[in-house]
Amino acid sequence: MITKEQWIPVTDRLPEQFQPVIVCRKGGKVESGSLDVNGWWKVYGTRTKSVTHWMPLPQGPEALPC
């Protein structure tokens, strides 16, 4: 379960450029995406500036080789 404390506002801190993360856009839509260039985010192959919060992707399961 995702808690409010795990979300990082984009006004506080940004992820490394091009690093896959989980994003929340205006309106509450949660998707995977990455910070692109010049303040743009890439979300499902489109570019947007409507990302309000982000969080790192979770670690993969330790018992399974990925």
PDB file with one MODEL, atoms N, CA, C and O in Angstrom:
MODEL        1
ATOM      1  N   MET A   1       0.836  -1.174   0.000  1.00  0.00           N
ATOM      2  CA  MET A   1       0.000   0.000   0.000  1.00  0.00           C
ATOM      3  C   MET A   1       0.889   1.247   0.000  1.00  0.00           C
ATOM      4  O   MET A   1       1.884   1.309   0.721  1.00  0.00           O
ATOM      5  N   ILE A   2       0.525   2.217  -0.799  1.00  0.00           N
ATOM      6  CA  ILE A   2       1.263   3.473  -0.885  1.00  0.00           C
ATOM      7  C   ILE A   2       0.688   4.453   0.132  1.00  0.00           C
ATOM      8  O   ILE A   2      -0.526   4.641   0.206  1.00  0.00           O
ATOM      9  N   THR A   3       1.563   5.071   0.911  1.00  0.00           N
ATOM     10  CA  THR A   3       1.109   6.052   1.895  1.00  0.00           C
ATOM     11  C   THR A   3       1.485   7.451   1.430  1.00  0.00           C
ATOM     12  O   THR A   3       2.347   7.613   0.566  1.00  0.00           O
ATOM     13  N   LYS A   4       0.836   8.465   2.002  1.00  0.00           N
ATOM     14  CA  LYS A   4       1.120   9.855   1.646  1.00  0.00           C
ATOM     15  C   LYS A   4       2.577  10.214   1.878  1.00  0.00           C
ATOM     16  O   LYS A   4       3.151  11.017   1.142  1.00  0.00           O
ATOM     17  N   GLU A   5       3.182   9.610   2.912  1.00  0.00           N
ATOM     18  CA  GLU A   5       4.559   9.948   3.269  1.00  0.00           C
ATOM     19  C   GLU A   5       5.569   9.518   2.203  1.00  0.00           C
ATOM     20  O   GLU A   5       6.677  10.052   2.160  1.00  0.00           O
ATOM     21  N   GLN A   6       5.208   8.573   1.352  1.00  0.00           N
ATOM     22  CA  GLN A   6       6.134   8.091   0.329  1.00  0.00           C
ATOM     23  C   GLN A   6       6.204   9.020  -0.889  1.00  0.00           C
ATOM     24  O   GLN A   6       7.172   8.962  -1.648  1.00  0.00           O
ATOM     25  N   TRP A   7       5.210   9.863  -1.082  1.00  0.00           N
ATOM     26  CA  TRP A   7       5.174  10.762  -2.230  1.00  0.00           C
ATOM     27  C   TRP A   7       6.069  11.973  -1.990  1.00  0.00           C
ATOM     28  O   TRP A   7       6.056  12.555  -0.905  1.00  0.00           O
ATOM     29  N   ILE A   8       6.841  12.347  -2.998  1.00  0.00           N
ATOM     30  CA  ILE A   8       7.739  13.498  -2.911  1.00  0.00           C
ATOM     31  C   ILE A   8       7.191  14.586  -3.832  1.00  0.00           C
ATOM     32  O   ILE A   8       7.099  14.366  -5.040  1.00  0.00           O
ATOM     33  N   PRO A   9       6.825  15.752  -3.300  1.00  0.00           N
ATOM     34  CA  PRO A   9       6.352  16.834  -4.167  1.00  0.00           C
ATOM     35  C   PRO A   9       7.473  17.290  -5.116  1.00  0.00           C
ATOM     36  O   PRO A   9       8.635  17.372  -4.719  1.00  0.00           O
ATOM     37  N   VAL A  10       7.114  17.581  -6.359  1.00  0.00           N
ATOM     38  CA  VAL A  10       8.126  18.038  -7.319  1.00  0.00           C
ATOM     39  C   VAL A  10       8.691  19.402  -6.930  1.00  0.00           C
ATOM     40  O   VAL A  10       9.756  19.800  -7.403  1.00  0.00           O
ATOM     41  N   THR A  11       7.974  20.109  -6.067  1.00  0.00           N
ATOM     42  CA  THR A  11       8.477  21.398  -5.587  1.00  0.00           C
ATOM     43  C   THR A  11       9.567  21.219  -4.531  1.00  0.00           C
ATOM     44  O   THR A  11      10.337  22.146  -4.278  1.00  0.00           O
ATOM     45  N   ASP A  12       9.642  20.027  -3.906  1.00  0.00           N
ATOM     46  CA  ASP A  12      10.663  19.746  -2.890  1.00  0.00           C
ATOM     47  C   ASP A  12      11.935  19.151  -3.482  1.00  0.00           C
ATOM     48  O   ASP A  12      13.047  19.535  -3.118  1.00  0.00           O
ATOM     49  N   ARG A  13      11.749  18.203  -4.407  1.00  0.00           N
ATOM     50  CA  ARG A  13      12.901  17.500  -4.956  1.00  0.00           C
ATOM     51  C   ARG A  13      12.479  16.778  -6.223  1.00  0.00           C
ATOM     52  O   ARG A  13      11.326  16.370  -6.358  1.00  0.00           O
ATOM     53  N   LEU A  14      13.416  16.623  -7.152  1.00  0.00           N
ATOM     54  CA  LEU A  14      13.164  15.906  -8.399  1.00  0.00           C
ATOM     55  C   LEU A  14      14.034  14.652  -8.462  1.00  0.00           C
ATOM     56  O   LEU A  14      15.117  14.617  -7.877  1.00  0.00           O
ATOM     57  N   PRO A  15      13.564  13.623  -9.171  1.00  0.00           N
ATOM     58  CA  PRO A  15      14.406  12.441  -9.353  1.00  0.00           C
ATOM     59  C   PRO A  15      15.516  12.743 -10.365  1.00  0.00           C
ATOM     60  O   PRO A  15      15.503  13.784 -11.022  1.00  0.00           O
ATOM     61  N   GLU A  16      16.458  11.832 -10.480  1.00  0.00           N
ATOM     62  CA  GLU A  16      17.478  11.977 -11.517  1.00  0.00           C
ATOM     63  C   GLU A  16      16.795  11.930 -12.877  1.00  0.00           C
ATOM     64  O   GLU A  16      15.812  11.214 -13.063  1.00  0.00           O
ATOM     65  N   GLN A  17      17.314  12.684 -13.806  1.00  0.00           N
ATOM     66  CA  GLN A  17      16.747  12.739 -15.145  1.00  0.00           C
ATOM     67  C   GLN A  17      16.769  11.345 -15.773  1.00  0.00           C
ATOM     68  O   GLN A  17      17.766  10.630 -15.663  1.00  0.00           O
ATOM     69  N   PHE A  18      15.696  10.965 -16.417  1.00  0.00           N
ATOM     70  CA  PHE A  18      15.495   9.710 -17.150  1.00  0.00           C
ATOM     71  C   PHE A  18      15.359   8.483 -16.246  1.00  0.00           C
ATOM     72  O   PHE A  18      15.229   7.372 -16.762  1.00  0.00           O
ATOM     73  N   GLN A  19      15.384   8.637 -14.927  1.00  0.00           N
ATOM     74  CA  GLN A  19      15.224   7.518 -13.997  1.00  0.00           C
ATOM     75  C   GLN A  19      13.740   7.155 -13.901  1.00  0.00           C
ATOM     76  O   GLN A  19      12.925   8.028 -13.605  1.00  0.00           O
ATOM     77  N   PRO A  20      13.366   5.898 -14.142  1.00  0.00           N
ATOM     78  CA  PRO A  20      11.956   5.510 -14.024  1.00  0.00           C
ATOM     79  C   PRO A  20      11.472   5.651 -12.577  1.00  0.00           C
ATOM     80  O   PRO A  20      12.133   5.201 -11.641  1.00  0.00           O
ATOM     81  N   VAL A  21      10.319   6.278 -12.416  1.00  0.00           N
ATOM     82  CA  VAL A  21       9.705   6.470 -11.100  1.00  0.00           C
ATOM     83  C   VAL A  21       8.191   6.322 -11.243  1.00  0.00           C
ATOM     84  O   VAL A  21       7.676   6.197 -12.354  1.00  0.00           O
ATOM     85  N   ILE A  22       7.491   6.337 -10.125  1.00  0.00           N
ATOM     86  CA  ILE A  22       6.032   6.384 -10.117  1.00  0.00           C
ATOM     87  C   ILE A  22       5.649   7.850  -9.975  1.00  0.00           C
ATOM     88  O   ILE A  22       6.187   8.546  -9.115  1.00  0.00           O
ATOM     89  N   VAL A  23       4.729   8.327 -10.803  1.00  0.00           N
ATOM     90  CA  VAL A  23       4.326   9.731 -10.759  1.00  0.00           C
ATOM     91  C   VAL A  23       2.837   9.851 -10.486  1.00  0.00           C
ATOM     92  O   VAL A  23       2.059   8.945 -10.784  1.00  0.00           O
ATOM     93  N   CYS A  24       2.457  10.980  -9.915  1.00  0.00           N
ATOM     94  CA  CYS A  24       1.055  11.333  -9.725  1.00  0.00           C
ATOM     95  C   CYS A  24       0.830  12.652 -10.457  1.00  0.00           C
ATOM     96  O   CYS A  24       1.521  13.640 -10.212  1.00  0.00           O
ATOM     97  N   ARG A  25      -0.142  12.649 -11.352  1.00  0.00           N
ATOM     98  CA  ARG A  25      -0.438  13.861 -12.122  1.00  0.00           C
ATOM     99  C   ARG A  25      -1.613  14.607 -11.498  1.00  0.00           C
ATOM    100  O   ARG A  25      -2.337  14.068 -10.660  1.00  0.00           O
ATOM    101  N   LYS A  26      -1.787  15.853 -11.920  1.00  0.00           N
ATOM    102  CA  LYS A  26      -2.953  16.627 -11.499  1.00  0.00           C
ATOM    103  C   LYS A  26      -4.197  15.788 -11.784  1.00  0.00           C
ATOM    104  O   LYS A  26      -4.307  15.182 -12.850  1.00  0.00           O
ATOM    105  N   GLY A  27      -5.113  15.752 -10.854  1.00  0.00           N
ATOM    106  CA  GLY A  27      -6.304  14.932 -11.000  1.00  0.00           C
ATOM    107  C   GLY A  27      -6.160  13.580 -10.313  1.00  0.00           C
ATOM    108  O   GLY A  27      -7.132  12.831 -10.216  1.00  0.00           O
ATOM    109  N   GLY A  28      -4.948  13.255  -9.830  1.00  0.00           N
ATOM    110  CA  GLY A  28      -4.743  12.037  -9.059  1.00  0.00           C
ATOM    111  C   GLY A  28      -4.378  10.797  -9.841  1.00  0.00           C
ATOM    112  O   GLY A  28      -4.321   9.712  -9.263  1.00  0.00           O
ATOM    113  N   LYS A  29      -4.128  10.915 -11.132  1.00  0.00           N
ATOM    114  CA  LYS A  29      -3.769   9.747 -11.938  1.00  0.00           C
ATOM    115  C   LYS A  29      -2.350   9.300 -11.602  1.00  0.00           C
ATOM    116  O   LYS A  29      -1.421  10.106 -11.655  1.00  0.00           O
ATOM    117  N   VAL A  30      -2.170   8.012 -11.252  1.00  0.00           N
ATOM    118  CA  VAL A  30      -0.870   7.455 -10.878  1.00  0.00           C
ATOM    119  C   VAL A  30      -0.363   6.575 -12.016  1.00  0.00           C
ATOM    120  O   VAL A  30      -1.064   5.673 -12.476  1.00  0.00           O
ATOM    121  N   GLU A  31       0.871   6.847 -12.468  1.00  0.00           N
ATOM    122  CA  GLU A  31       1.449   6.137 -13.608  1.00  0.00           C
ATOM    123  C   GLU A  31       2.959   6.040 -13.429  1.00  0.00           C
ATOM    124  O   GLU A  31       3.519   6.624 -12.502  1.00  0.00           O
ATOM    125  N   SER A  32       3.606   5.309 -14.307  1.00  0.00           N
ATOM    126  CA  SER A  32       5.068   5.309 -14.313  1.00  0.00           C
ATOM    127  C   SER A  32       5.539   6.381 -15.286  1.00  0.00           C
ATOM    128  O   SER A  32       4.867   6.672 -16.276  1.00  0.00           O
ATOM    129  N   GLY A  33       6.692   6.963 -14.999  1.00  0.00           N
ATOM    130  CA  GLY A  33       7.228   8.000 -15.867  1.00  0.00           C
ATOM    131  C   GLY A  33       8.653   8.331 -15.488  1.00  0.00           C
ATOM    132  O   GLY A  33       9.248   7.682 -14.629  1.00  0.00           O
ATOM    133  N   SER A  34       9.196   9.348 -16.136  1.00  0.00           N
ATOM    134  CA  SER A  34      10.556   9.800 -15.821  1.00  0.00           C
ATOM    135  C   SER A  34      10.676  11.281 -16.144  1.00  0.00           C
ATOM    136  O   SER A  34       9.986  11.806 -17.018  1.00  0.00           O
ATOM    137  N   LEU A  35      11.569  11.938 -15.417  1.00  0.00           N
ATOM    138  CA  LEU A  35      11.840  13.347 -15.671  1.00  0.00           C
ATOM    139  C   LEU A  35      12.616  13.437 -16.972  1.00  0.00           C
ATOM    140  O   LEU A  35      13.643  12.776 -17.128  1.00  0.00           O
ATOM    141  N   ASP A  36      12.142  14.238 -17.898  1.00  0.00           N
ATOM    142  CA  ASP A  36      12.773  14.399 -19.203  1.00  0.00           C
ATOM    143  C   ASP A  36      13.633  15.666 -19.163  1.00  0.00           C
ATOM    144  O   ASP A  36      14.354  15.874 -18.186  1.00  0.00           O
ATOM    145  N   VAL A  37      13.584  16.489 -20.155  1.00  0.00           N
ATOM    146  CA  VAL A  37      14.393  17.705 -20.214  1.00  0.00           C
ATOM    147  C   VAL A  37      13.516  18.946 -20.107  1.00  0.00           C
ATOM    148  O   VAL A  37      12.328  18.907 -20.428  1.00  0.00           O
ATOM    149  N   ASN A  38      14.109  20.046 -19.654  1.00  0.00           N
ATOM    150  CA  ASN A  38      13.442  21.354 -19.592  1.00  0.00           C
ATOM    151  C   ASN A  38      12.129  21.348 -18.811  1.00  0.00           C
ATOM    152  O   ASN A  38      11.171  22.020 -19.194  1.00  0.00           O
ATOM    153  N   GLY A  39      12.086  20.579 -17.704  1.00  0.00           N
ATOM    154  CA  GLY A  39      10.894  20.560 -16.872  1.00  0.00           C
ATOM    155  C   GLY A  39       9.783  19.650 -17.343  1.00  0.00           C
ATOM    156  O   GLY A  39       8.727  19.590 -16.712  1.00  0.00           O
ATOM    157  N   TRP A  40       9.993  18.947 -18.427  1.00  0.00           N
ATOM    158  CA  TRP A  40       8.990  18.027 -18.959  1.00  0.00           C
ATOM    159  C   TRP A  40       9.165  16.650 -18.334  1.00  0.00           C
ATOM    160  O   TRP A  40      10.272  16.274 -17.948  1.00  0.00           O
ATOM    161  N   TRP A  41       8.083  15.909 -18.236  1.00  0.00           N
ATOM    162  CA  TRP A  41       8.078  14.523 -17.790  1.00  0.00           C
ATOM    163  C   TRP A  41       7.624  13.650 -18.939  1.00  0.00           C
ATOM    164  O   TRP A  41       6.765  14.053 -19.723  1.00  0.00           O
ATOM    165  N   LYS A  42       8.181  12.476 -19.050  1.00  0.00           N
ATOM    166  CA  LYS A  42       7.737  11.502 -20.050  1.00  0.00           C
ATOM    167  C   LYS A  42       6.904  10.461 -19.317  1.00  0.00           C
ATOM    168  O   LYS A  42       7.403   9.769 -18.429  1.00  0.00           O
ATOM    169  N   VAL A  43       5.632  10.353 -19.694  1.00  0.00           N
ATOM    170  CA  VAL A  43       4.691   9.427 -19.065  1.00  0.00           C
ATOM    171  C   VAL A  43       3.990   8.663 -20.183  1.00  0.00           C
ATOM    172  O   VAL A  43       3.263   9.251 -20.984  1.00  0.00           O
ATOM    173  N   TYR A  44       4.211   7.358 -20.233  1.00  0.00           N
ATOM    174  CA  TYR A  44       3.633   6.506 -21.273  1.00  0.00           C
ATOM    175  C   TYR A  44       3.871   7.046 -22.677  1.00  0.00           C
ATOM    176  O   TYR A  44       2.961   7.045 -23.506  1.00  0.00           O
ATOM    177  N   GLY A  45       5.078   7.503 -22.945  1.00  0.00           N
ATOM    178  CA  GLY A  45       5.447   7.937 -24.283  1.00  0.00           C
ATOM    179  C   GLY A  45       4.999   9.343 -24.645  1.00  0.00           C
ATOM    180  O   GLY A  45       5.294   9.818 -25.742  1.00  0.00           O
ATOM    181  N   THR A  46       4.294  10.020 -23.745  1.00  0.00           N
ATOM    182  CA  THR A  46       3.898  11.407 -24.003  1.00  0.00           C
ATOM    183  C   THR A  46       4.668  12.324 -23.065  1.00  0.00           C
ATOM    184  O   THR A  46       5.187  11.875 -22.043  1.00  0.00           O
ATOM    185  N   ARG A  47       4.742  13.588 -23.402  1.00  0.00           N
ATOM    186  CA  ARG A  47       5.422  14.565 -22.539  1.00  0.00           C
ATOM    187  C   ARG A  47       4.379  15.432 -21.849  1.00  0.00           C
ATOM    188  O   ARG A  47       3.398  15.851 -22.464  1.00  0.00           O
ATOM    189  N   THR A  48       4.601  15.695 -20.568  1.00  0.00           N
ATOM    190  CA  THR A  48       3.645  16.463 -19.779  1.00  0.00           C
ATOM    191  C   THR A  48       4.379  17.294 -18.733  1.00  0.00           C
ATOM    192  O   THR A  48       5.513  16.985 -18.366  1.00  0.00           O
ATOM    193  N   LYS A  49       3.736  18.333 -18.265  1.00  0.00           N
ATOM    194  CA  LYS A  49       4.242  19.123 -17.142  1.00  0.00           C
ATOM    195  C   LYS A  49       3.254  19.062 -15.980  1.00  0.00           C
ATOM    196  O   LYS A  49       3.340  19.870 -15.055  1.00  0.00           O
ATOM    197  N   SER A  50       2.310  18.108 -16.017  1.00  0.00           N
ATOM    198  CA  SER A  50       1.262  18.047 -15.001  1.00  0.00           C
ATOM    199  C   SER A  50       1.597  17.130 -13.819  1.00  0.00           C
ATOM    200  O   SER A  50       0.717  16.831 -13.012  1.00  0.00           O
ATOM    201  N   VAL A  51       2.854  16.679 -13.701  1.00  0.00           N
ATOM    202  CA  VAL A  51       3.242  15.827 -12.572  1.00  0.00           C
ATOM    203  C   VAL A  51       3.367  16.687 -11.320  1.00  0.00           C
ATOM    204  O   VAL A  51       4.025  17.727 -11.334  1.00  0.00           O
ATOM    205  N   THR A  52       2.730  16.244 -10.234  1.00  0.00           N
ATOM    206  CA  THR A  52       2.769  16.988  -8.975  1.00  0.00           C
ATOM    207  C   THR A  52       3.636  16.306  -7.921  1.00  0.00           C
ATOM    208  O   THR A  52       4.251  16.975  -7.092  1.00  0.00           O
ATOM    209  N   HIS A  53       3.687  14.965  -7.953  1.00  0.00           N
ATOM    210  CA  HIS A  53       4.427  14.181  -6.968  1.00  0.00           C
ATOM    211  C   HIS A  53       5.070  12.974  -7.658  1.00  0.00           C
ATOM    212  O   HIS A  53       4.651  12.562  -8.739  1.00  0.00           O
ATOM    213  N   TRP A  54       6.090  12.425  -7.012  1.00  0.00           N
ATOM    214  CA  TRP A  54       6.739  11.223  -7.537  1.00  0.00           C
ATOM    215  C   TRP A  54       7.273  10.392  -6.375  1.00  0.00           C
ATOM    216  O   TRP A  54       7.377  10.878  -5.249  1.00  0.00           O
ATOM    217  N   MET A  55       7.610   9.131  -6.659  1.00  0.00           N
ATOM    218  CA  MET A  55       8.273   8.266  -5.687  1.00  0.00           C
ATOM    219  C   MET A  55       9.114   7.247  -6.442  1.00  0.00           C
ATOM    220  O   MET A  55       8.800   6.896  -7.579  1.00  0.00           O
ATOM    221  N   PRO A  56      10.191   6.768  -5.806  1.00  0.00           N
ATOM    222  CA  PRO A  56      11.019   5.765  -6.465  1.00  0.00           C
ATOM    223  C   PRO A  56      10.244   4.469  -6.695  1.00  0.00           C
ATOM    224  O   PRO A  56       9.285   4.173  -5.983  1.00  0.00           O
ATOM    225  N   LEU A  57      10.666   3.711  -7.688  1.00  0.00           N
ATOM    226  CA  LEU A  57      10.079   2.392  -7.900  1.00  0.00           C
ATOM    227  C   LEU A  57      10.501   1.480  -6.748  1.00  0.00           C
ATOM    228  O   LEU A  57      11.597   1.641  -6.211  1.00  0.00           O
ATOM    229  N   PRO A  58       9.651   0.528  -6.361  1.00  0.00           N
ATOM    230  CA  PRO A  58      10.042  -0.397  -5.290  1.00  0.00           C
ATOM    231  C   PRO A  58      11.132  -1.353  -5.789  1.00  0.00           C
ATOM    232  O   PRO A  58      11.295  -1.557  -6.992  1.00  0.00           O
ATOM    233  N   GLN A  59      11.858  -1.922  -4.856  1.00  0.00           N
ATOM    234  CA  GLN A  59      12.851  -2.936  -5.196  1.00  0.00           C
ATOM    235  C   GLN A  59      12.139  -4.182  -5.682  1.00  0.00           C
ATOM    236  O   GLN A  59      11.015  -4.459  -5.263  1.00  0.00           O
ATOM    237  N   GLY A  60      12.779  -4.932  -6.557  1.00  0.00           N
ATOM    238  CA  GLY A  60      12.222  -6.202  -7.014  1.00  0.00           C
ATOM    239  C   GLY A  60      12.292  -7.245  -5.920  1.00  0.00           C
ATOM    240  O   GLY A  60      12.990  -7.049  -4.925  1.00  0.00           O
ATOM    241  N   PRO A  61      11.576  -8.363  -6.086  1.00  0.00           N
ATOM    242  CA  PRO A  61      11.612  -9.406  -5.064  1.00  0.00           C
ATOM    243  C   PRO A  61      13.002 -10.037  -4.980  1.00  0.00           C
ATOM    244  O   PRO A  61      13.625 -10.327  -6.001  1.00  0.00           O
ATOM    245  N   GLU A  62      13.470 -10.242  -3.772  1.00  0.00           N
ATOM    246  CA  GLU A  62      14.824 -10.782  -3.579  1.00  0.00           C
ATOM    247  C   GLU A  62      14.915 -12.247  -3.986  1.00  0.00           C
ATOM    248  O   GLU A  62      15.969 -12.703  -4.429  1.00  0.00           O
ATOM    249  N   ALA A  63      13.826 -12.983  -3.840  1.00  0.00           N
ATOM    250  CA  ALA A  63      13.858 -14.424  -4.101  1.00  0.00           C
ATOM    251  C   ALA A  63      13.848 -14.758  -5.600  1.00  0.00           C
ATOM    252  O   ALA A  63      14.181 -15.879  -5.984  1.00  0.00           O
ATOM    253  N   LEU A  64      13.469 -13.798  -6.440  1.00  0.00           N
ATOM    254  CA  LEU A  64      13.359 -14.062  -7.875  1.00  0.00           C
ATOM    255  C   LEU A  64      14.430 -13.321  -8.652  1.00  0.00           C
ATOM    256  O   LEU A  64      14.623 -12.124  -8.440  1.00  0.00           O
ATOM    257  N   PRO A  65      15.133 -14.007  -9.551  1.00  0.00           N
ATOM    258  CA  PRO A  65      16.091 -13.282 -10.396  1.00  0.00           C
ATOM    259  C   PRO A  65      15.333 -12.481 -11.451  1.00  0.00           C
ATOM    260  O   PRO A  65      14.437 -13.008 -12.110  1.00  0.00           O
ATOM    261  N   CYS A  66      15.682 -11.250 -11.604  1.00  0.00           N
ATOM    262  CA  CYS A  66      15.002 -10.399 -12.601  1.00  0.00           C
ATOM    263  C   CYS A  66      15.898 -10.204 -13.806  1.00  0.00           C
ATOM    264  O   CYS A  66      15.515  -9.521 -14.756  1.00  0.00           O
TER     265      CYS A  66
ENDMDL
END
